[in-house]
Amino acid sequence: MAEYVPIKSSVVFRLNAGVDGNGKMIVRSVSMSRVSPEVGATALKSATDALTGLFDFPVFAVEKLNTNSLED
């Protein structure tokens, strides 16, 4: 049976950097690598909440990106 094997994970913070001349939101992204693929949602939420105050702009989204290999 095939299964996914975790290789690496990262977290991307999406920041609201204001609006442009057309009223469209300016989005900035900050990525952090070397996140454990096994980290749970509750632990990740606690960690990202602690980090949001370090940014110059408000965080409106946090994404965890996983890279897996498919093996038999």
PQR file of N, CA, C, O and H, with PARSE charges and radii, in Angstrom:
ATOM      1  N   MET A   1       0.839  -1.176   0.000 -0.4000 1.5000
ATOM      2  CA  MET A   1       0.000   0.000   0.000 -0.0000 2.0000
ATOM      3  C   MET A   1       0.885   1.241   0.000  0.5500 1.7000
ATOM      4  O   MET A   1       1.876   1.304   0.727 -0.5500 1.4000
ATOM      5  N   ALA A   2       0.531   2.204  -0.800 -0.4000 1.5000
ATOM      6  CA  ALA A   2       1.297   3.452  -0.877 -0.0000 2.0000
ATOM      7  C   ALA A   2       0.995   4.323   0.330  0.5500 1.7000
ATOM      8  O   ALA A   2      -0.093   4.272   0.902 -0.5500 1.4000
ATOM      9  H   ALA A   2      -0.274   2.152  -1.391  0.4000 1.0000
ATOM     10  N   GLU A   3       1.992   5.127   0.703 -0.4000 1.5000
ATOM     11  CA  GLU A   3       1.809   6.055   1.820 -0.0000 2.0000
ATOM     12  C   GLU A   3       2.667   7.291   1.606  0.5500 1.7000
ATOM     13  O   GLU A   3       3.667   7.262   0.889 -0.5500 1.4000
ATOM     14  H   GLU A   3       2.876   5.168   0.237  0.4000 1.0000
ATOM     15  N   TYR A   4       2.251   8.379   2.245 -0.4000 1.5000
ATOM     16  CA  TYR A   4       3.034   9.607   2.234 -0.0000 2.0000
ATOM     17  C   TYR A   4       4.067   9.550   3.347  0.5500 1.7000
ATOM     18  O   TYR A   4       3.756   9.157   4.471 -0.5500 1.4000
ATOM     19  H   TYR A   4       1.439   8.403   2.827  0.4000 1.0000
ATOM     20  N   VAL A   5       5.291   9.940   3.034 -0.4000 1.5000
ATOM     21  CA  VAL A   5       6.363  10.036   4.024 -0.0000 2.0000
ATOM     22  C   VAL A   5       6.790  11.500   4.096  0.5500 1.7000
ATOM     23  O   VAL A   5       7.246  12.059   3.098 -0.5500 1.4000
ATOM     24  H   VAL A   5       5.544  10.259   2.121  0.4000 1.0000
ATOM     25  N   PRO A   6       6.647  12.134   5.276 -0.5600 1.5000
ATOM     26  CA  PRO A   6       6.996  13.547   5.396  0.2800 2.0000
ATOM     27  C   PRO A   6       8.477  13.801   5.127  0.5500 1.7000
ATOM     28  O   PRO A   6       9.342  13.065   5.605 -0.5500 1.4000
ATOM     29  N   ILE A   7       8.757  14.853   4.356 -0.4000 1.5000
ATOM     30  CA  ILE A   7      10.127  15.256   4.076 -0.0000 2.0000
ATOM     31  C   ILE A   7      10.464  16.543   4.817  0.5500 1.7000
ATOM     32  O   ILE A   7      11.462  16.609   5.535 -0.5500 1.4000
ATOM     33  H   ILE A   7       8.055  15.450   3.968  0.4000 1.0000
ATOM     34  N   LYS A   8       9.617  17.581   4.638 -0.4000 1.5000
ATOM     35  CA  LYS A   8       9.865  18.861   5.304 -0.0000 2.0000
ATOM     36  C   LYS A   8       8.564  19.645   5.398  0.5500 1.7000
ATOM     37  O   LYS A   8       7.593  19.350   4.700 -0.5500 1.4000
ATOM     38  H   LYS A   8       8.807  17.528   4.055  0.4000 1.0000
ATOM     39  N   SER A   9       8.559  20.637   6.265 -0.4000 1.5000
ATOM     40  CA  SER A   9       7.410  21.531   6.413 -0.0000 2.0000
ATOM     41  C   SER A   9       7.905  22.948   6.622  0.5500 1.7000
ATOM     42  O   SER A   9       9.034  23.171   7.060 -0.5500 1.4000
ATOM     43  H   SER A   9       9.347  20.876   6.832  0.4000 1.0000
ATOM     44  N   SER A  10       7.043  23.904   6.301 -0.4000 1.5000
ATOM     45  CA  SER A  10       7.325  25.311   6.562 -0.0000 2.0000
ATOM     46  C   SER A  10       6.019  26.005   6.923  0.5500 1.7000
ATOM     47  O   SER A  10       4.929  25.479   6.697 -0.5500 1.4000
ATOM     48  H   SER A  10       6.126  23.723   5.945  0.4000 1.0000
ATOM     49  N   VAL A  11       6.158  27.191   7.488 -0.4000 1.5000
ATOM     50  CA  VAL A  11       4.995  28.003   7.843 -0.0000 2.0000
ATOM     51  C   VAL A  11       5.115  29.320   7.097  0.5500 1.7000
ATOM     52  O   VAL A  11       6.188  29.921   7.045 -0.5500 1.4000
ATOM     53  H   VAL A  11       7.043  27.618   7.672  0.4000 1.0000
ATOM     54  N   VAL A  12       3.999  29.767   6.515 -0.4000 1.5000
ATOM     55  CA  VAL A  12       3.962  31.035   5.803 -0.0000 2.0000
ATOM     56  C   VAL A  12       2.969  31.953   6.510  0.5500 1.7000
ATOM     57  O   VAL A  12       1.805  31.601   6.702 -0.5500 1.4000
ATOM     58  H   VAL A  12       3.127  29.279   6.556  0.4000 1.0000
ATOM     59  N   PHE A  13       3.447  33.132   6.891 -0.4000 1.5000
ATOM     60  CA  PHE A  13       2.596  34.161   7.467 -0.0000 2.0000
ATOM     61  C   PHE A  13       2.182  35.091   6.338  0.5500 1.7000
ATOM     62  O   PHE A  13       3.039  35.560   5.589 -0.5500 1.4000
ATOM     63  H   PHE A  13       4.392  33.418   6.735  0.4000 1.0000
ATOM     64  N   ARG A  14       0.897  35.370   6.199 -0.4000 1.5000
ATOM     65  CA  ARG A  14       0.385  36.337   5.229 -0.0000 2.0000
ATOM     66  C   ARG A  14       0.077  37.623   5.993  0.5500 1.7000
ATOM     67  O   ARG A  14      -0.706  37.620   6.943 -0.5500 1.4000
ATOM     68  H   ARG A  14       0.201  34.989   6.809  0.4000 1.0000
ATOM     69  N   LEU A  15       0.705  38.724   5.564 -0.4000 1.5000
ATOM     70  CA  LEU A  15       0.601  40.000   6.264 -0.0000 2.0000
ATOM     71  C   LEU A  15      -0.174  41.010   5.441  0.5500 1.7000
ATOM     72  O   LEU A  15      -0.028  41.072   4.220 -0.5500 1.4000
ATOM     73  H   LEU A  15       1.341  38.727   4.792  0.4000 1.0000
ATOM     74  N   ASN A  16      -1.003  41.807   6.113 -0.4000 1.5000
ATOM     75  CA  ASN A  16      -1.744  42.883   5.471 -0.0000 2.0000
ATOM     76  C   ASN A  16      -0.885  44.139   5.551  0.5500 1.7000
ATOM     77  O   ASN A  16      -0.759  44.745   6.615 -0.5500 1.4000
ATOM     78  H   ASN A  16      -1.122  41.757   7.105  0.4000 1.0000
ATOM     79  N   ALA A  17      -0.290  44.528   4.416 -0.4000 1.5000
ATOM     80  CA  ALA A  17       0.619  45.680   4.377 -0.0000 2.0000
ATOM     81  C   ALA A  17      -0.082  46.950   3.916  0.5500 1.7000
ATOM     82  O   ALA A  17       0.573  47.878   3.443 -0.5500 1.4000
ATOM     83  H   ALA A  17      -0.392  44.035   3.551  0.4000 1.0000
ATOM     84  N   GLY A  18      -1.412  47.006   4.048 -0.4000 1.5000
ATOM     85  CA  GLY A  18      -2.161  48.193   3.658 -0.0000 2.0000
ATOM     86  C   GLY A  18      -2.869  47.984   2.335  0.5500 1.7000
ATOM     87  O   GLY A  18      -3.105  46.853   1.910 -0.5500 1.4000
ATOM     88  H   GLY A  18      -1.945  46.252   4.433  0.4000 1.0000
ATOM     89  N   VAL A  19      -3.204  49.092   1.690 -0.4000 1.5000
ATOM     90  CA  VAL A  19      -3.892  49.011   0.396 -0.0000 2.0000
ATOM     91  C   VAL A  19      -3.133  49.823  -0.650  0.5500 1.7000
ATOM     92  O   VAL A  19      -2.451  50.797  -0.331 -0.5500 1.4000
ATOM     93  H   VAL A  19      -3.012  50.011   2.035  0.4000 1.0000
ATOM     94  N   ASP A  20      -3.268  49.404  -1.891 -0.4000 1.5000
ATOM     95  CA  ASP A  20      -2.627  50.149  -2.982 -0.0000 2.0000
ATOM     96  C   ASP A  20      -3.544  51.271  -3.462  0.5500 1.7000
ATOM     97  O   ASP A  20      -4.597  51.501  -2.869 -0.5500 1.4000
ATOM     98  H   ASP A  20      -3.823  48.612  -2.150  0.4000 1.0000
ATOM     99  N   GLY A  21      -3.164  51.959  -4.510 -0.4000 1.5000
ATOM    100  CA  GLY A  21      -3.924  53.075  -5.036 -0.0000 2.0000
ATOM    101  C   GLY A  21      -5.312  52.711  -5.529  0.5500 1.7000
ATOM    102  O   GLY A  21      -6.176  53.579  -5.650 -0.5500 1.4000
ATOM    103  H   GLY A  21      -2.308  51.773  -4.992  0.4000 1.0000
ATOM    104  N   ASN A  22      -5.533  51.430  -5.816 -0.4000 1.5000
ATOM    105  CA  ASN A  22      -6.840  50.957  -6.290 -0.0000 2.0000
ATOM    106  C   ASN A  22      -7.696  50.381  -5.169  0.5500 1.7000
ATOM    107  O   ASN A  22      -8.787  49.869  -5.419 -0.5500 1.4000
ATOM    108  H   ASN A  22      -4.831  50.725  -5.718  0.4000 1.0000
ATOM    109  N   GLY A  23      -7.205  50.462  -3.937 -0.4000 1.5000
ATOM    110  CA  GLY A  23      -7.950  49.932  -2.801 -0.0000 2.0000
ATOM    111  C   GLY A  23      -7.782  48.443  -2.585  0.5500 1.7000
ATOM    112  O   GLY A  23      -8.486  47.851  -1.768 -0.5500 1.4000
ATOM    113  H   GLY A  23      -6.318  50.877  -3.734  0.4000 1.0000
ATOM    114  N   LYS A  24      -6.851  47.827  -3.311 -0.4000 1.5000
ATOM    115  CA  LYS A  24      -6.600  46.396  -3.173 -0.0000 2.0000
ATOM    116  C   LYS A  24      -5.559  46.157  -2.081  0.5500 1.7000
ATOM    117  O   LYS A  24      -4.569  46.882  -1.987 -0.5500 1.4000
ATOM    118  H   LYS A  24      -6.279  48.309  -3.975  0.4000 1.0000
ATOM    119  N   MET A  25      -5.796  45.119  -1.244 -0.4000 1.5000
ATOM    120  CA  MET A  25      -4.876  44.813  -0.154 -0.0000 2.0000
ATOM    121  C   MET A  25      -3.495  44.426  -0.685  0.5500 1.7000
ATOM    122  O   MET A  25      -3.377  43.662  -1.644 -0.5500 1.4000
ATOM    123  H   MET A  25      -6.601  44.531  -1.320  0.4000 1.0000
ATOM    124  N   ILE A  26      -2.463  44.960  -0.052 -0.4000 1.5000
ATOM    125  CA  ILE A  26      -1.084  44.594  -0.350 -0.0000 2.0000
ATOM    126  C   ILE A  26      -0.720  43.460   0.607  0.5500 1.7000
ATOM    127  O   ILE A  26      -0.761  43.623   1.826 -0.5500 1.4000
ATOM    128  H   ILE A  26      -2.559  45.580   0.727  0.4000 1.0000
ATOM    129  N   VAL A  27      -0.369  42.324   0.042 -0.4000 1.5000
ATOM    130  CA  VAL A  27      -0.049  41.139   0.843 -0.0000 2.0000
ATOM    131  C   VAL A  27       1.451  40.923   0.839  0.5500 1.7000
ATOM    132  O   VAL A  27       2.077  40.882  -0.220 -0.5500 1.4000
ATOM    133  H   VAL A  27      -0.335  42.191  -0.948  0.4000 1.0000
ATOM    134  N   ARG A  28       2.018  40.787   2.003 -0.4000 1.5000
ATOM    135  CA  ARG A  28       3.424  40.419   2.173 -0.0000 2.0000
ATOM    136  C   ARG A  28       3.456  39.024   2.795  0.5500 1.7000
ATOM    137  O   ARG A  28       2.567  38.667   3.568 -0.5500 1.4000
ATOM    138  H   ARG A  28       1.510  40.820   2.864  0.4000 1.0000
ATOM    139  N   SER A  29       4.456  38.254   2.467 -0.4000 1.5000
ATOM    140  CA  SER A  29       4.590  36.902   3.008 -0.0000 2.0000
ATOM    141  C   SER A  29       5.922  36.746   3.700  0.5500 1.7000
ATOM    142  O   SER A  29       6.945  37.245   3.231 -0.5500 1.4000
ATOM    143  H   SER A  29       5.178  38.544   1.839  0.4000 1.0000
ATOM    144  N   VAL A  30       5.901  36.047   4.820 -0.4000 1.5000
ATOM    145  CA  VAL A  30       7.121  35.697   5.542 -0.0000 2.0000
ATOM    146  C   VAL A  30       7.085  34.190   5.758  0.5500 1.7000
ATOM    147  O   VAL A  30       6.127  33.665   6.326 -0.5500 1.4000
ATOM    148  H   VAL A  30       5.070  35.641   5.200  0.4000 1.0000
ATOM    149  N   SER A  31       8.134  33.488   5.305 -0.4000 1.5000
ATOM    150  CA  SER A  31       8.207  32.036   5.439 -0.0000 2.0000
ATOM    151  C   SER A  31       9.223  31.642   6.492  0.5500 1.7000
ATOM    152  O   SER A  31      10.268  32.275   6.648 -0.5500 1.4000
ATOM    153  H   SER A  31       8.912  33.915   4.843  0.4000 1.0000
ATOM    154  N   MET A  32       8.897  30.595   7.201 -0.4000 1.5000
ATOM    155  CA  MET A  32       9.817  30.017   8.186 -0.0000 2.0000
ATOM    156  C   MET A  32       9.921  28.530   7.885  0.5500 1.7000
ATOM    157  O   MET A  32       8.915  27.823   7.824 -0.5500 1.4000
ATOM    158  H   MET A  32       8.048  30.081   7.075  0.4000 1.0000
ATOM    159  N   SER A  33      11.146  28.069   7.698 -0.4000 1.5000
ATOM    160  CA  SER A  33      11.367  26.665   7.361 -0.0000 2.0000
ATOM    161  C   SER A  33      11.767  25.878   8.611  0.5500 1.7000
ATOM    162  O   SER A  33      11.816  26.408   9.721 -0.5500 1.4000
ATOM    163  H   SER A  33      11.963  28.644   7.748  0.4000 1.0000
ATOM    164  N   ARG A  34      12.044  24.622   8.390 -0.4000 1.5000
ATOM    165  CA  ARG A  34      12.469  23.695   9.440 -0.0000 2.0000
ATOM    166  C   ARG A  34      11.413  23.495  10.522  0.5500 1.7000
ATOM    167  O   ARG A  34      11.734  23.356  11.702 -0.5500 1.4000
ATOM    168  H   ARG A  34      12.004  24.192   7.488  0.4000 1.0000
ATOM    169  N   VAL A  35      10.164  23.483  10.107 -0.4000 1.5000
ATOM    170  CA  VAL A  35       9.063  23.166  11.003 -0.0000 2.0000
ATOM    171  C   VAL A  35       8.870  21.651  10.952  0.5500 1.7000
ATOM    172  O   VAL A  35       8.871  21.063   9.871 -0.5500 1.4000
ATOM    173  H   VAL A  35       9.903  23.596   9.148  0.4000 1.0000
ATOM    174  N   SER A  36       8.709  21.027  12.093 -0.4000 1.5000
ATOM    175  CA  SER A  36       8.512  19.585  12.120 -0.0000 2.0000
ATOM    176  C   SER A  36       7.230  19.212  11.388  0.5500 1.7000
ATOM    177  O   SER A  36       6.180  19.791  11.666 -0.5500 1.4000
ATOM    178  H   SER A  36       8.708  21.505  12.972  0.4000 1.0000
ATOM    179  N   PRO A  37       7.288  18.261  10.459 -0.5600 1.5000
ATOM    180  CA  PRO A  37       6.073  17.850   9.756  0.2800 2.0000
ATOM    181  C   PRO A  37       5.008  17.281  10.701  0.5500 1.7000
ATOM    182  O   PRO A  37       3.821  17.291  10.374 -0.5500 1.4000
ATOM    183  N   GLU A  38       5.421  16.793  11.849 -0.4000 1.5000
ATOM    184  CA  GLU A  38       4.500  16.167  12.783 -0.0000 2.0000
ATOM    185  C   GLU A  38       3.860  17.148  13.767  0.5500 1.7000
ATOM    186  O   GLU A  38       3.023  16.736  14.570 -0.5500 1.4000
ATOM    187  H   GLU A  38       6.385  16.785  12.115  0.4000 1.0000
ATOM    188  N   VAL A  39       4.227  18.433  13.732 -0.4000 1.5000
ATOM    189  CA  VAL A  39       3.695  19.378  14.703 -0.0000 2.0000
ATOM    190  C   VAL A  39       2.173  19.462  14.558  0.5500 1.7000
ATOM    191  O   VAL A  39       1.640  19.530  13.450 -0.5500 1.4000
ATOM    192  H   VAL A  39       4.907  18.768  13.080  0.4000 1.0000
ATOM    193  N   GLY A  40       1.495  19.457  15.698 -0.4000 1.5000
ATOM    194  CA  GLY A  40       0.039  19.510  15.707 -0.0000 2.0000
ATOM    195  C   GLY A  40      -0.486  20.926  15.535  0.5500 1.7000
ATOM    196  O   GLY A  40       0.247  21.901  15.704 -0.5500 1.4000
ATOM    197  H   GLY A  40       1.929  19.402  16.598  0.4000 1.0000
ATOM    198  N   ALA A  41      -1.751  21.024  15.200 -0.4000 1.5000
ATOM    199  CA  ALA A  41      -2.374  22.326  14.951 -0.0000 2.0000
ATOM    200  C   ALA A  41      -2.369  23.208  16.193  0.5500 1.7000
ATOM    201  O   ALA A  41      -2.133  24.412  16.089 -0.5500 1.4000
ATOM    202  H   ALA A  41      -2.346  20.233  15.063  0.4000 1.0000
ATOM    203  N   THR A  42      -2.624  22.637  17.360 -0.4000 1.5000
ATOM    204  CA  THR A  42      -2.673  23.428  18.590 -0.0000 2.0000
ATOM    205  C   THR A  42      -1.301  23.983  18.936  0.5500 1.7000
ATOM    206  O   THR A  42      -1.180  25.149  19.312 -0.5500 1.4000
ATOM    207  H   THR A  42      -2.817  21.660  17.445  0.4000 1.0000
ATOM    208  N   ALA A  43      -0.278  23.167  18.815 -0.4000 1.5000
ATOM    209  CA  ALA A  43       1.091  23.623  19.108 -0.0000 2.0000
ATOM    210  C   ALA A  43       1.533  24.676  18.100  0.5500 1.7000
ATOM    211  O   ALA A  43       2.166  25.665  18.469 -0.5500 1.4000
ATOM    212  H   ALA A  43      -0.376  22.220  18.510  0.4000 1.0000
ATOM    213  N   LEU A  44       1.205  24.469  16.843 -0.4000 1.5000
ATOM    214  CA  LEU A  44       1.579  25.441  15.808 -0.0000 2.0000
ATOM    215  C   LEU A  44       0.850  26.762  16.028  0.5500 1.7000
ATOM    216  O   LEU A  44       1.444  27.828  15.868 -0.5500 1.4000
ATOM    217  H   LEU A  44       0.691  23.665  16.543  0.4000 1.0000
ATOM    218  N   LYS A  45      -0.421  26.705  16.390 -0.4000 1.5000
ATOM    219  CA  LYS A  45      -1.182  27.926  16.663 -0.0000 2.0000
ATOM    220  C   LYS A  45      -0.559  28.711  17.809  0.5500 1.7000
ATOM    221  O   LYS A  45      -0.433  29.932  17.717 -0.5500 1.4000
ATOM    222  H   LYS A  45      -0.904  25.839  16.520  0.4000 1.0000
ATOM    223  N   SER A  46      -0.167  28.038  18.882 -0.4000 1.5000
ATOM    224  CA  SER A  46       0.477  28.710  20.016 -0.0000 2.0000
ATOM    225  C   SER A  46       1.781  29.383  19.598  0.5500 1.7000
ATOM    226  O   SER A  46       2.058  30.517  19.989 -0.5500 1.4000
ATOM    227  H   SER A  46      -0.269  27.046  18.956  0.4000 1.0000
ATOM    228  N   ALA A  47       2.573  28.679  18.807 -0.4000 1.5000
ATOM    229  CA  ALA A  47       3.860  29.229  18.366 -0.0000 2.0000
ATOM    230  C   ALA A  47       3.669  30.418  17.430  0.5500 1.7000
ATOM    231  O   ALA A  47       4.349  31.435  17.572 -0.5500 1.4000
ATOM    232  H   ALA A  47       2.348  27.758  18.490  0.4000 1.0000
ATOM    233  N   THR A  48       2.753  30.297  16.480 -0.4000 1.5000
ATOM    234  CA  THR A  48       2.552  31.398  15.535 -0.0000 2.0000
ATOM    235  C   THR A  48       1.916  32.611  16.216  0.5500 1.7000
ATOM    236  O   THR A  48       2.212  33.750  15.853 -0.5500 1.4000
ATOM    237  H   THR A  48       2.201  29.472  16.365  0.4000 1.0000
ATOM    238  N   ASP A  49       1.051  32.375  17.192 -0.4000 1.5000
ATOM    239  CA  ASP A  49       0.477  33.498  17.948 -0.0000 2.0000
ATOM    240  C   ASP A  49       1.572  34.279  18.675  0.5500 1.7000
ATOM    241  O   ASP A  49       1.519  35.506  18.762 -0.5500 1.4000
ATOM    242  H   ASP A  49       0.811  31.449  17.486  0.4000 1.0000
ATOM    243  N   ALA A  50       2.554  33.559  19.191 -0.4000 1.5000
ATOM    244  CA  ALA A  50       3.657  34.214  19.904 -0.0000 2.0000
ATOM    245  C   ALA A  50       4.537  35.023  18.953  0.5500 1.7000
ATOM    246  O   ALA A  50       5.151  36.004  19.372 -0.5500 1.4000
ATOM    247  H   ALA A  50       2.597  32.563  19.121  0.4000 1.0000
ATOM    248  N   LEU A  51       4.608  34.634  17.700 -0.4000 1.5000
ATOM    249  CA  LEU A  51       5.473  35.306  16.726 -0.0000 2.0000
ATOM    250  C   LEU A  51       4.814  36.478  16.008  0.5500 1.7000
ATOM    251  O   LEU A  51       5.520  37.327  15.466 -0.5500 1.4000
ATOM    252  H   LEU A  51       4.109  33.837  17.360  0.4000 1.0000
ATOM    253  N   THR A  52       3.496  36.552  15.986 -0.4000 1.5000
ATOM    254  CA  THR A  52       2.820  37.577  15.185 -0.0000 2.0000
ATOM    255  C   THR A  52       3.168  38.995  15.625  0.5500 1.7000
ATOM    256  O   THR A  52       3.148  39.910  14.801 -0.5500 1.4000
ATOM    257  H   THR A  52       2.922  35.861  16.427  0.4000 1.0000
ATOM    258  N   GLY A  53       3.482  39.198  16.888 -0.4000 1.5000
ATOM    259  CA  GLY A  53       3.840  40.524  17.363 -0.0000 2.0000
ATOM    260  C   GLY A  53       5.183  41.022  16.846  0.5500 1.7000
ATOM    261  O   GLY A  53       5.495  42.203  17.002 -0.5500 1.4000
ATOM    262  H   GLY A  53       3.498  38.455  17.556  0.4000 1.0000
ATOM    263  N   LEU A  54       5.971  40.170  16.246 -0.4000 1.5000
ATOM    264  CA  LEU A  54       7.292  40.549  15.734 -0.0000 2.0000
ATOM    265  C   LEU A  54       7.234  41.214  14.358  0.5500 1.7000
ATOM    266  O   LEU A  54       8.222  41.791  13.905 -0.5500 1.4000
ATOM    267  H   LEU A  54       5.718  39.211  16.119  0.4000 1.0000
ATOM    268  N   PHE A  55       6.081  41.133  13.695 -0.4000 1.5000
ATOM    269  CA  PHE A  55       5.961  41.669  12.347 -0.0000 2.0000
ATOM    270  C   PHE A  55       5.495  43.117  12.358  0.5500 1.7000
ATOM    271  O   PHE A  55       4.802  43.552  13.278 -0.5500 1.4000
ATOM    272  H   PHE A  55       5.278  40.664  14.063  0.4000 1.0000
ATOM    273  N   ASP A  56       5.882  43.856  11.330 -0.4000 1.5000
ATOM    274  CA  ASP A  56       5.484  45.256  11.195 -0.0000 2.0000
ATOM    275  C   ASP A  56       4.025  45.413  10.762  0.5500 1.7000
ATOM    276  O   ASP A  56       3.436  46.478  10.949 -0.5500 1.4000
ATOM    277  H   ASP A  56       6.446  43.503  10.583  0.4000 1.0000
ATOM    278  N   PHE A  57       3.441  44.363  10.186 -0.4000 1.5000
ATOM    279  CA  PHE A  57       2.074  44.413   9.679 -0.0000 2.0000
ATOM    280  C   PHE A  57       1.241  43.319  10.341  0.5500 1.7000
ATOM    281  O   PHE A  57       1.781  42.318  10.812 -0.5500 1.4000
ATOM    282  H   PHE A  57       3.919  43.498  10.034  0.4000 1.0000
ATOM    283  N   PRO A  58      -0.085  43.514  10.376 -0.5600 1.5000
ATOM    284  CA  PRO A  58      -0.941  42.482  10.978  0.2800 2.0000
ATOM    285  C   PRO A  58      -0.969  41.200  10.147  0.5500 1.7000
ATOM    286  O   PRO A  58      -0.947  41.237   8.917 -0.5500 1.4000
ATOM    287  N   VAL A  59      -1.017  40.080  10.841 -0.4000 1.5000
ATOM    288  CA  VAL A  59      -1.103  38.766  10.197 -0.0000 2.0000
ATOM    289  C   VAL A  59      -2.580  38.449   9.977  0.5500 1.7000
ATOM    290  O   VAL A  59      -3.381  38.514  10.910 -0.5500 1.4000
ATOM    291  H   VAL A  59      -1.035  40.050  11.840  0.4000 1.0000
ATOM    292  N   PHE A  60      -2.935  38.104   8.730 -0.4000 1.5000
ATOM    293  CA  PHE A  60      -4.324  37.741   8.479 -0.0000 2.0000
ATOM    294  C   PHE A  60      -4.483  36.258   8.133  0.5500 1.7000
ATOM    295  O   PHE A  60      -5.606  35.762   8.047 -0.5500 1.4000
ATOM    296  H   PHE A  60      -2.284  38.052   7.973  0.4000 1.0000
ATOM    297  N   ALA A  61      -3.374  35.552   7.934 -0.4000 1.5000
ATOM    298  CA  ALA A  61      -3.452  34.116   7.655 -0.0000 2.0000
ATOM    299  C   ALA A  61      -2.119  33.457   7.970  0.5500 1.7000
ATOM    300  O   ALA A  61      -1.057  34.067   7.843 -0.5500 1.4000
ATOM    301  H   ALA A  61      -2.462  35.956   8.003  0.4000 1.0000
ATOM    302  N   VAL A  62      -2.199  32.203   8.382 -0.4000 1.5000
ATOM    303  CA  VAL A  62      -1.008  31.381   8.615 -0.0000 2.0000
ATOM    304  C   VAL A  62      -1.240  30.068   7.879  0.5500 1.7000
ATOM    305  O   VAL A  62      -2.294  29.448   8.023 -0.5500 1.4000
ATOM    306  H   VAL A  62      -3.061  31.708   8.485  0.4000 1.0000
ATOM    307  N   GLU A  63      -0.254  29.645   7.089 -0.4000 1.5000
ATOM    308  CA  GLU A  63      -0.365  28.415   6.312 -0.0000 2.0000
ATOM    309  C   GLU A  63       0.804  27.496   6.639  0.5500 1.7000
ATOM    310  O   GLU A  63       1.949  27.939   6.721 -0.5500 1.4000
ATOM    311  H   GLU A  63       0.602  30.148   6.972  0.4000 1.0000
ATOM    312  N   LYS A  64       0.508  26.226   6.822 -0.4000 1.5000
ATOM    313  CA  LYS A  64       1.562  25.224   6.993 -0.0000 2.0000
ATOM    314  C   LYS A  64       1.667  24.458   5.680  0.5500 1.7000
ATOM    315  O   LYS A  64       0.680  23.903   5.196 -0.5500 1.4000
ATOM    316  H   LYS A  64      -0.422  25.866   6.755  0.4000 1.0000
ATOM    317  N   LEU A  65       2.867  24.432   5.108 -0.4000 1.5000
ATOM    318  CA  LEU A  65       3.108  23.756   3.839 -0.0000 2.0000
ATOM    319  C   LEU A  65       3.948  22.508   4.093  0.5500 1.7000
ATOM    320  O   LEU A  65       5.017  22.576   4.700 -0.5500 1.4000
ATOM    321  H   LEU A  65       3.668  24.883   5.501  0.4000 1.0000
ATOM    322  N   ASN A  66       3.454  21.386   3.624 -0.4000 1.5000
ATOM    323  CA  ASN A  66       4.154  20.113   3.809 -0.0000 2.0000
ATOM    324  C   ASN A  66       4.654  19.579   2.470  0.5500 1.7000
ATOM    325  O   ASN A  66       3.982  19.702   1.446 -0.5500 1.4000
ATOM    326  H   ASN A  66       2.586  21.331   3.131  0.4000 1.0000
ATOM    327  N   THR A  67       5.834  18.988   2.495 -0.4000 1.5000
ATOM    328  CA  THR A  67       6.363  18.287   1.337 -0.0000 2.0000
ATOM    329  C   THR A  67       6.516  16.823   1.741  0.5500 1.7000
ATOM    330  O   THR A  67       7.192  16.503   2.719 -0.5500 1.4000
ATOM    331  H   THR A  67       6.380  18.887   3.327  0.4000 1.0000
ATOM    332  N   ASN A  68       5.887  15.948   0.980 -0.4000 1.5000
ATOM    333  CA  ASN A  68       5.904  14.520   1.265 -0.0000 2.0000
ATOM    334  C   ASN A  68       6.403  13.755   0.048  0.5500 1.7000
ATOM    335  O   ASN A  68       6.292  14.224  -1.085 -0.5500 1.4000
ATOM    336  H   ASN A  68       5.338  16.208   0.185  0.4000 1.0000
ATOM    337  N   SER A  69       6.947  12.582   0.293 -0.4000 1.5000
ATOM    338  CA  SER A  69       7.237  11.678  -0.813 -0.0000 2.0000
ATOM    339  C   SER A  69       6.211  10.568  -0.791  0.5500 1.7000
ATOM    340  O   SER A  69       5.707  10.204   0.272 -0.5500 1.4000
ATOM    341  H   SER A  69       7.037  12.200   1.213  0.4000 1.0000
ATOM    342  N   LEU A  70       5.903  10.034  -1.938 -0.4000 1.5000
ATOM    343  CA  LEU A  70       4.957   8.937  -2.052 -0.0000 2.0000
ATOM    344  C   LEU A  70       5.755   7.654  -2.230  0.5500 1.7000
ATOM    345  O   LEU A  70       6.501   7.493  -3.196 -0.5500 1.4000
ATOM    346  H   LEU A  70       6.312  10.330  -2.801  0.4000 1.0000
ATOM    347  N   GLU A  71       5.581   6.748  -1.278 -0.4000 1.5000
ATOM    348  CA  GLU A  71       6.355   5.506  -1.304 -0.0000 2.0000
ATOM    349  C   GLU A  71       5.431   4.309  -1.188  0.5500 1.7000
ATOM    350  O   GLU A  71       4.338   4.384  -0.626 -0.5500 1.4000
ATOM    351  H   GLU A  71       4.975   6.879  -0.494  0.4000 1.0000
ATOM    352  N   ASP A  72       5.911   3.195  -1.743 -0.4000 1.5000
ATOM    353  CA  ASP A  72       5.138   1.923  -1.661 -0.0000 2.0000
ATOM    354  C   ASP A  72       5.331   1.279  -0.325  0.5500 1.7000
ATOM    355  O   ASP A  72       4.770   0.215  -0.066 -0.5500 1.4000
ATOM    356  H   ASP A  72       6.799   3.133  -2.199  0.4000 1.0000
TER
END
